[in-house]
Amino acid sequence: MGSRQGSFSEPNPRSERPIKGCPNGGTEGWWPLVAERTLRGARLGGQSFEDERGIEFAARQQVGYLCSRGHSFEITMSVEADVPATWECPRCGAEALSTSGIEPEVKAEKPARTHWDMLLERRSEKELEDILKERLELLRGGEIGPAHLHRASQKARPAAKKRAKSA
């Protein structure tokens, strides 16, 4: 058992015990020792090792809320904090109102701006009517617009002209 170098059963010369999972038994390299010492004696998480002596805690207050489904609960907040009028209920997720009488602010909603409203910000209705007439004339004349609309009318025009000449 002890004759094979790098065996898992052989003790590690650095720590006097074998390191499990190390391919060479912990006899070469430094990575198993660093990983082994890093987590020793400390829990994973947020445990603080600071002493609480001499620390003055901020003044706190309990703020009560009642949701529309009848759930009442309290939230601890700083005395200096602005207390919100509404809070999400931790049980059902509904909006809860403050029991201390704070009313939620009613925000004035802006009406939605439509495309027409934005267009009127840039041009007057008279200008828009003139532009519409101009574009309709170009479209009817075949100068603008989809090609498939003008092909049929262009073919029909020469045929109508030939008929008119022969008659």
C-alpha positions in Angstrom: 0.0 0.0 0.0 2.7 2.5 1.0 5.1 1.4 -1.9 3.2 3.2 -4.6 4.1 6.9 -4.8 1.0 9.2 -5.1 -1.4 6.7 -3.5 -4.4 8.2 -1.8 -3.6 6.3 1.4 -0.2 7.8 1.8 0.0 10.9 4.0 0.6 14.3 2.4 4.1 15.4 3.6 2.8 19.0 3.9 -0.3 18.4 6.0 0.5 14.9 7.4 -2.8 13.5 6.1 -3.9 12.4 2.6 -5.9 14.8 0.5 -8.9 13.1 -1.1 -9.5 13.6 -4.8 -6.0 14.8 -5.5 -4.7 12.8 -8.5 -1.1 12.5 -7.1 -2.1 12.1 -3.4 -1.3 15.7 -2.6 2.4 15.3 -2.9 2.8 17.8 -5.8 1.4 21.2 -6.5 -0.2 23.8 -4.2 -3.8 23.9 -5.3 -5.2 21.2 -2.9 -3.7 23.0 0.1 -5.2 26.4 -0.8 -8.7 24.9 -1.3 -8.4 22.9 1.9 -7.5 25.9 4.1 -9.9 28.5 2.5 -13.1 27.2 3.9 -11.9 25.7 7.1 -13.8 27.1 10.1 -16.1 29.5 8.3 -19.6 28.9 7.1 -20.6 29.9 3.6 -22.9 32.9 3.8 -22.9 36.2 5.5 -21.8 35.6 9.1 -20.0 38.7 10.3 -17.1 38.5 12.8 -17.3 42.1 13.7 -18.1 43.0 17.3 -21.4 45.0 17.9 -19.9 47.0 20.9 -19.8 50.7 20.3 -22.2 50.6 17.4 -25.3 52.9 17.5 -28.2 51.6 15.5 -30.4 53.8 13.5 -33.8 54.7 14.9 -36.5 52.5 13.5 -40.3 52.5 13.2 -42.9 49.9 12.4 -45.2 50.8 9.5 -48.5 48.9 9.1 -50.1 48.0 5.8 -53.4 46.3 4.9 -54.0 44.7 1.5 -57.3 44.5 -0.4 -57.7 40.8 0.6 -57.5 41.6 4.4 -53.9 40.6 5.0 -52.2 43.0 7.5 -48.4 43.2 8.0 -45.8 45.5 9.3 -42.5 46.7 7.7 -39.6 48.0 9.7 -38.2 51.3 8.3 -35.9 54.0 9.4 -37.5 57.0 11.1 -35.8 59.2 8.5 -37.2 57.3 5.5 -40.1 58.6 3.5 -42.9 56.1 4.2 -44.6 54.9 1.0 -48.4 55.0 0.8 -48.5 51.5 -0.8 -46.5 48.3 -0.4 -46.7 44.9 -2.0 -48.4 42.3 0.2 -45.9 39.5 1.1 -48.7 36.9 1.1 -50.6 37.5 -2.0 -48.7 40.2 -3.9 -51.7 42.6 -4.0 -51.2 46.3 -3.4 -51.5 47.2 0.3 -52.4 50.6 1.7 -50.7 52.2 4.7 -52.8 52.0 7.9 -51.3 55.3 9.1 -53.6 57.3 6.8 -51.0 58.2 4.1 -52.9 58.5 0.8 -51.2 57.5 -2.5 -50.5 60.4 -4.8 -52.8 60.7 -7.8 -50.6 61.2 -10.9 -52.1 63.2 -13.7 -51.7 61.0 -16.8 -50.8 62.6 -20.1 -53.0 61.7 -23.0 -51.3 59.5 -25.5 -49.8 61.4 -28.4 -51.0 60.0 -31.7 -49.3 60.3 -35.0 -51.7 63.0 -36.1 -50.8 65.1 -33.0 -47.1 64.9 -33.8 -47.8 65.8 -37.4 -49.8 68.8 -36.4 -46.8 70.0 -34.3 -44.7 70.3 -37.5 -47.3 71.4 -40.1 -50.6 73.2 -40.3 -53.7 71.5 -41.8 -53.5 73.8 -44.8 -49.9 72.6 -45.6 -51.0 69.0 -45.1 -53.9 69.4 -47.6 -51.5 71.0 -50.2 -49.0 68.1 -49.8 -51.8 65.5 -50.1 -53.1 67.1 -53.3 -49.6 67.2 -54.8 -48.8 63.6 -53.9 -52.2 62.4 -55.3 -51.5 64.1 -58.6 -48.1 62.4 -58.9 -49.6 59.1 -58.0 -52.4 59.3 -60.5 -49.9 60.5 -63.2 -47.8 57.4 -62.6 -44.7 59.2 -61.5 -44.7 57.7 -58.0 -46.2 54.6 -56.4 -45.9 50.8 -56.9 -44.9 49.7 -60.4 -47.6 47.1 -60.7 -50.3 49.9 -60.5 -48.8 51.8 -63.4 -47.9 48.9 -65.8 -51.6 48.1 -66.5 -52.5 51.7 -67.1 -49.5 52.3 -69.3 -50.3 49.3 -71.5 -54.0 50.4 -71.8 -53.1 53.9 -72.8 -51.2 53.0 -76.0 -53.9 50.6 -77.1 -56.6 53.2 -76.5 -54.6 55.7 -78.6 -54.2 53.2 -81.5 -58.0 52.6 -81.5 -58.7 56.3 -81.5 -56.4 56.9 -84.5 -57.8 54.0 -86.6 -61.4 55.2 -86.0 
